[in-house]
Amino acid sequence: MNIQINDFSQQSSGMPSREEAEAAFRTIIRWAGENPDRPGLLETPSRAARAFREYFAGYEQDPLAILDKTFDETGGYEEMVILRGIAFQSHCEHHLAPIVGQAWVAYVPSGRVVGLSKLARVVDAYAKRLQIQERMTSEIASAVQDVLQPQGVGVVIKAVHHCMSSRGVHKVGAEMVTSCMLGCFRDNAATRQEFLAMTKQ
């Protein structure tokens, strides 16, 4: 499965300036009914612009490059590798509301492995973008599959969506669960069940 990289460097020619971003936040503050010139809000547009750069830093990262440094000194290891409970924060592309959750990423090597921190960084690279959880789940799995070419990849994400808990239906605590299984995780029921059991611990 091919992944289309959406990179800030590819969009830089049309990117608004920092001043334009701050002006937009001033407009939003006024639209909300506040005065952006009162003392408590004077620095808010600048802070919000800096925060948004951090929230969406994933556009500046290439997830495939993150995974590119692999190791083939595995000693013949061909069992499941899993990184559990990777905390992340993302933002819903429909309402810009936070998505807060955890990811479980697993693969069965086929001669090469990657440092575990790289799996966490790939999760962050996709999370720090405007997202829907379903797409983020498949993007992570596809990136691992494309670079490592393992026997299979499994990804499970569990998250709370503030677009549903703090607005709309106001269902606080409702958790969305998505999964993507490739290769042996899709074809082998025992491998899939072993992985899914680990996501419940």
C-alpha positions as CSV (number, residue, x, y, z in Angstrom):
1,M,0.0,0.0,0.0
2,N,1.5,3.3,-1.1
3,I,1.6,6.3,1.3
4,Q,1.2,9.9,0.1
5,I,3.5,12.1,2.2
6,N,1.9,15.5,3.0
7,D,5.0,17.5,3.9
8,F,5.3,21.2,5.0
9,S,8.3,21.5,2.6
10,Q,6.0,20.6,-0.3
11,Q,3.5,23.2,0.7
12,S,5.9,26.0,1.8
13,S,5.3,28.3,-1.1
14,G,1.6,28.7,-0.2
15,M,2.0,28.6,3.6
16,P,0.7,31.7,5.5
17,S,3.2,33.7,7.4
18,R,3.4,33.7,11.2
19,E,1.8,37.2,11.2
20,E,-1.1,35.9,9.2
21,A,-1.6,33.0,11.6
22,E,-1.6,35.3,14.6
23,A,-4.1,37.7,12.8
24,A,-6.4,34.7,12.2
25,F,-6.3,33.8,15.9
26,R,-7.1,37.4,16.8
27,T,-10.2,37.1,14.5
28,I,-11.3,33.9,16.2
29,I,-11.0,35.5,19.6
30,R,-13.2,38.4,18.5
31,W,-15.6,36.0,16.9
32,A,-15.8,34.1,20.2
33,G,-17.0,37.4,21.8
34,E,-13.7,38.5,23.5
35,N,-11.4,41.4,23.1
36,P,-8.0,40.3,21.9
37,D,-6.5,43.6,23.1
38,R,-7.3,43.1,26.8
39,P,-4.2,42.3,28.9
40,G,-4.9,38.6,29.4
41,L,-5.2,37.9,25.7
42,L,-2.5,40.1,24.2
43,E,0.0,37.3,23.9
44,T,-2.6,34.6,23.1
45,P,-2.4,34.8,19.2
46,S,1.4,34.4,19.4
47,R,1.1,31.5,21.8
48,A,-1.6,29.8,19.8
49,A,0.4,30.1,16.6
50,R,3.4,28.4,18.3
51,A,1.2,25.7,19.8
52,F,-0.3,24.9,16.4
53,R,3.2,24.5,14.9
54,E,3.8,21.9,17.6
55,Y,0.4,20.2,17.3
56,F,1.0,19.7,13.5
57,A,4.7,19.1,13.4
58,G,4.0,15.8,11.8
59,Y,3.7,17.5,8.4
60,E,7.4,18.3,8.6
61,Q,8.4,14.6,9.1
62,D,8.7,11.7,6.6
63,P,7.5,8.6,8.5
64,L,9.2,6.3,5.9
65,A,12.5,8.0,6.6
66,I,12.1,7.5,10.3
67,L,11.9,3.8,9.8
68,D,14.7,3.6,7.2
69,K,17.5,2.6,9.6
70,T,16.9,-1.0,10.3
71,F,19.1,-3.9,11.7
72,D,19.6,-7.3,10.3
73,E,21.5,-8.8,13.3
74,T,18.4,-10.5,14.7
75,G,19.9,-13.8,15.6
76,G,17.2,-15.5,13.6
77,Y,14.4,-13.9,15.7
78,E,11.1,-14.3,13.8
79,E,8.5,-13.9,16.6
80,M,6.2,-10.9,17.2
81,V,7.7,-7.5,18.1
82,I,5.2,-5.3,19.8
83,L,5.3,-1.8,21.3
84,R,2.3,-1.3,23.6
85,G,0.5,1.7,24.8
86,I,2.1,4.4,22.8
87,A,0.5,7.6,24.0
88,F,-0.4,10.2,21.4
89,Q,-2.3,13.4,20.9
90,S,-3.8,14.3,17.5
91,H,-6.5,16.7,16.2
92,C,-9.8,15.8,14.4
93,E,-9.8,17.2,10.9
94,H,-13.5,18.0,11.1
95,H,-13.5,20.2,14.2
96,L,-9.8,20.7,15.1
97,A,-10.7,19.1,18.5
98,P,-8.1,16.9,20.3
99,I,-7.9,13.2,19.9
100,V,-6.1,11.6,22.8
101,G,-5.3,7.9,22.9
102,Q,-2.8,5.1,22.7
103,A,-1.5,2.9,19.9
104,W,-0.3,-0.6,19.8
105,V,2.1,-1.5,16.9
106,A,3.3,-5.0,16.2
107,Y,5.1,-6.8,13.4
108,V,6.7,-10.2,12.7
109,P,10.2,-9.6,11.3
110,S,11.4,-11.1,8.1
111,G,15.1,-10.7,8.6
112,R,15.2,-7.0,9.7
113,V,14.0,-5.1,12.8
114,V,13.8,-1.4,13.7
115,G,14.5,0.3,16.9
116,L,11.4,0.5,19.1
117,S,11.7,4.3,19.5
118,K,11.2,4.5,15.7
119,L,7.8,2.9,16.0
120,A,6.8,5.5,18.6
121,R,8.1,8.3,16.3
122,V,6.1,7.1,13.4
123,V,2.9,7.1,15.5
124,D,3.7,10.8,16.4
125,A,4.5,11.7,12.8
126,Y,1.0,10.7,11.8
127,A,-0.7,11.9,14.9
128,K,0.6,15.4,14.7
129,R,-1.5,16.1,11.6
130,L,-5.2,16.8,11.0
131,Q,-6.5,13.2,11.2
132,I,-9.3,10.8,11.3
133,Q,-8.5,7.7,13.4
134,E,-9.3,5.2,10.7
135,R,-6.8,6.7,8.3
136,M,-4.1,7.2,10.9
137,T,-4.4,3.5,11.8
138,S,-3.9,2.3,8.2
139,E,-1.1,4.9,7.6
140,I,1.0,3.6,10.5
141,A,0.5,0.0,9.4
142,S,1.4,0.7,5.8
143,A,4.5,2.6,6.7
144,V,5.9,-0.3,8.7
145,Q,4.9,-2.8,6.0
146,D,6.4,-0.7,3.2
147,V,9.8,-0.1,4.9
148,L,10.5,-3.3,6.9
149,Q,8.7,-5.7,4.5
150,P,7.9,-8.0,7.5
151,Q,5.7,-11.1,7.5
152,G,2.9,-8.9,8.8
153,V,1.9,-5.8,10.7
154,G,-0.8,-5.1,13.2
155,V,-1.9,-1.7,14.6
156,V,-4.6,-1.0,17.1
157,I,-5.6,2.5,18.2
158,K,-7.8,3.4,21.1
159,A,-8.7,7.1,21.5
160,V,-11.1,9.6,23.0
161,H,-12.4,12.2,20.6
162,H,-13.1,15.6,22.1
163,C,-15.3,16.5,19.1
164,M,-17.7,14.0,20.6
165,S,-17.0,14.5,24.3
166,S,-16.8,18.3,24.6
167,R,-19.4,19.2,21.9
168,G,-22.1,17.6,19.9
169,V,-23.5,14.5,21.7
170,H,-21.3,15.2,24.8
171,K,-20.5,11.5,25.4
172,V,-17.6,11.8,27.8
173,G,-15.3,8.8,28.1
174,A,-16.6,7.0,24.9
175,E,-13.6,5.4,23.3
176,M,-13.1,4.6,19.6
177,V,-11.1,1.5,18.7
178,T,-9.6,0.9,15.2
179,S,-7.3,-1.8,13.9
180,C,-5.4,-2.6,10.7
181,M,-4.0,-6.1,10.1
182,L,-1.6,-6.8,7.2
183,G,0.1,-10.0,6.1
184,C,0.2,-12.8,8.8
185,F,-1.9,-10.6,11.2
186,R,-4.7,-10.7,8.6
187,D,-4.2,-14.3,7.4
188,N,-3.3,-16.1,10.6
189,A,-6.0,-16.1,13.2
190,A,-3.6,-17.2,16.0
191,T,-1.2,-14.4,15.3
192,R,-4.0,-11.9,15.2
193,Q,-5.5,-13.1,18.5
194,E,-2.1,-13.1,20.2
195,F,-1.7,-9.5,19.3
196,L,-5.2,-8.4,20.2
197,A,-4.9,-10.2,23.6
198,M,-1.8,-8.0,24.3
199,T,-3.8,-4.8,23.6
200,K,-6.2,-5.7,26.4
201,Q,-3.5,-6.1,29.1
